[in-house]
Amino acid sequence: MTIDKLNSAIRKAIIENNHYAALALALAMPDRCGKLEYPNKKSEDRFKIWFDKYMKHVYETNIMGNLVIFMTGADCYALRCALLHEASDEIINQRARVILEKIQFTTLNIHKIKTDNILSLNVNKFCEEVCIGVDQWIKDVSNDIEIMKRIDSLLNIQESGYNPIPGVRIG
């Protein structure tokens, strides 16, 4: 399944300290999974729906009776746009954002540290949190025939011999 291969690629990139590749792939996963589940919704909408279902609980906590929101689905979508289109962690000019101005990544052992409207995240932990969300999503949709058909139609890089057309074998 291509989604599993993409999740594996994120995890491999983490192990290899290929942080930029891991982060780019991880930020695209909510949109990919959202597209498979909600093919008629706009990218931003399906991204936020997926984030709210599979990651929101990771970025909200109750501290002394007060709900603390580290990042919303809209903020994460704004980061996706800024990073993938501009190679930037500044989201202040992204129309989708809600509370954050910047999401900065580190390899240091700190995660979910928010100062004013700047959120610091450990890149490996963030990417693994996305992968965990994708793992759960796969379990949740595994019995949905239509979603499984859409997954089967995704790009699949041929790693061994295959038949591009009937009667022709390559490799």
C-alpha positions as CSV (number, residue, x, y, z in Angstrom):
1,M,0.0,0.0,0.0
2,T,1.5,3.3,-1.1
3,I,0.4,5.1,2.1
4,D,2.4,2.6,4.2
5,K,5.4,3.2,1.9
6,L,5.2,6.9,2.4
7,N,5.0,6.5,6.2
8,S,8.0,4.2,6.0
9,A,9.9,6.8,4.0
10,I,9.2,9.4,6.7
11,R,10.4,7.0,9.4
12,K,13.5,6.1,7.4
13,A,14.3,9.8,6.8
14,I,14.1,10.4,10.6
15,I,16.5,7.5,11.2
16,E,18.9,8.9,8.6
17,N,18.6,12.4,10.0
18,N,17.2,13.6,6.7
19,H,15.0,16.1,8.5
20,Y,13.9,18.1,5.5
21,A,12.7,15.1,3.6
22,A,10.9,13.7,6.7
23,L,9.3,17.1,7.4
24,A,8.2,17.7,3.8
25,L,6.6,14.2,3.5
26,A,5.0,14.4,7.0
27,L,3.4,17.8,6.2
28,A,1.9,16.4,3.0
29,M,0.4,13.3,4.6
30,P,-2.7,14.9,6.2
31,D,-3.6,16.3,2.7
32,R,-3.0,12.9,1.0
33,C,-5.0,11.0,3.5
34,G,-7.7,13.7,3.5
35,K,-7.9,13.5,-0.3
36,L,-8.4,9.7,-0.2
37,E,-11.2,10.0,2.3
38,Y,-12.8,13.3,1.2
39,P,-12.0,13.5,-2.6
40,N,-14.4,16.3,-3.2
41,K,-13.3,18.7,-0.5
42,K,-10.7,21.5,-1.0
43,S,-7.2,20.8,0.2
44,E,-7.4,23.1,3.2
45,D,-10.7,21.7,4.4
46,R,-9.7,18.0,4.1
47,F,-6.3,18.8,5.8
48,K,-8.0,20.4,8.8
49,I,-10.6,17.6,9.1
50,W,-7.9,15.0,9.1
51,F,-5.7,17.0,11.5
52,D,-8.6,17.5,13.9
53,K,-9.4,13.8,14.0
54,Y,-5.9,12.3,14.1
55,M,-3.6,15.0,15.6
56,K,-5.5,17.6,17.5
57,H,-5.4,15.7,20.7
58,V,-1.5,15.8,20.5
59,Y,-1.5,19.6,20.2
60,E,-4.0,20.4,23.0
61,T,-3.7,19.9,26.7
62,N,-5.4,21.0,29.9
63,I,-3.1,22.9,32.2
64,M,-4.6,23.8,35.6
65,G,-8.1,23.7,34.2
66,N,-7.3,25.8,31.1
67,L,-7.2,24.4,27.6
68,V,-3.9,25.1,26.0
69,I,-3.7,24.9,22.2
70,F,-0.2,24.5,20.8
71,M,-1.2,24.3,17.2
72,T,-4.5,24.1,15.3
73,G,-5.2,22.2,12.0
74,A,-5.3,25.6,10.3
75,D,-1.8,26.5,11.7
76,C,-0.4,23.2,10.6
77,Y,-1.9,23.7,7.1
78,A,-0.4,27.1,7.0
79,L,3.0,25.5,7.8
80,R,2.5,23.0,5.1
81,C,1.9,25.8,2.6
82,A,4.8,27.9,3.8
83,L,7.2,25.0,3.9
84,L,6.3,23.2,0.7
85,H,5.9,26.3,-1.4
86,E,8.3,28.8,0.1
87,A,10.7,26.7,2.3
88,S,9.7,28.9,5.2
89,D,8.6,28.3,8.8
90,E,7.0,31.8,9.0
91,I,3.3,31.4,8.7
92,I,2.2,34.9,9.7
93,N,1.3,35.8,6.1
94,Q,-0.6,32.5,5.4
95,R,-4.3,33.2,5.4
96,A,-5.1,29.8,6.9
97,R,-3.3,30.3,10.2
98,V,-5.2,30.9,13.4
99,I,-2.9,31.5,16.4
100,L,0.7,31.0,15.4
101,E,3.1,33.2,13.5
102,K,6.0,30.8,13.2
103,I,6.6,27.1,13.8
104,Q,10.3,26.4,14.2
105,F,11.9,23.0,14.2
106,T,14.8,21.7,16.2
107,T,16.7,18.5,16.7
108,L,17.2,19.3,20.4
109,N,15.3,17.4,23.0
110,I,12.5,20.0,23.2
111,H,9.0,19.7,21.9
112,K,5.8,21.8,22.0
113,I,7.4,24.8,23.6
114,K,5.2,27.9,22.8
115,T,6.5,31.4,23.4
116,D,4.1,34.1,22.4
117,N,2.9,33.0,19.0
118,I,6.0,30.9,18.1
119,L,5.9,27.1,18.5
120,S,9.1,25.1,18.8
121,L,8.9,21.4,17.8
122,N,11.3,18.6,17.7
123,V,11.3,17.6,14.0
124,N,11.6,13.9,14.6
125,K,8.8,13.9,17.2
126,F,6.5,15.9,15.0
127,C,7.1,13.6,12.0
128,E,6.5,10.5,14.2
129,E,3.3,12.0,15.5
130,V,2.1,12.4,11.9
131,C,3.1,8.8,11.2
132,I,1.2,7.6,14.2
133,G,-1.9,9.5,13.0
134,V,-1.5,8.0,9.5
135,D,-1.2,4.5,11.0
136,Q,-4.5,5.0,12.9
137,W,-6.2,6.4,9.8
138,I,-5.2,3.4,7.8
139,K,-6.8,1.2,10.5
140,D,-9.9,3.3,10.5
141,V,-10.4,3.2,6.8
142,S,-9.2,-0.3,6.0
143,N,-12.7,-1.7,5.5
144,D,-13.8,1.2,3.2
145,I,-13.7,-0.3,-0.3
146,E,-13.9,3.1,-2.0
147,I,-10.9,4.5,-0.1
148,M,-9.0,1.3,-0.7
149,K,-9.6,1.6,-4.4
150,R,-8.3,5.2,-4.3
151,I,-5.2,4.1,-2.4
152,D,-4.6,1.4,-5.0
153,S,-4.6,4.1,-7.7
154,L,-1.9,6.2,-6.1
155,L,1.6,6.5,-7.6
156,N,3.6,3.3,-7.0
157,I,7.3,3.3,-7.8
158,Q,8.1,-0.1,-9.4
159,E,11.0,-1.6,-7.5
160,S,11.3,-4.8,-9.4
161,G,10.2,-6.3,-12.7
162,Y,6.7,-5.3,-13.9
163,N,4.4,-5.3,-16.9
164,P,3.8,-1.7,-18.2
165,I,1.4,-3.1,-20.8
166,P,0.1,-6.6,-21.4
167,G,2.7,-8.9,-22.9
168,V,5.7,-6.6,-22.1
169,R,7.9,-7.3,-19.1
170,I,10.5,-5.0,-17.9
171,G,13.2,-6.0,-15.4
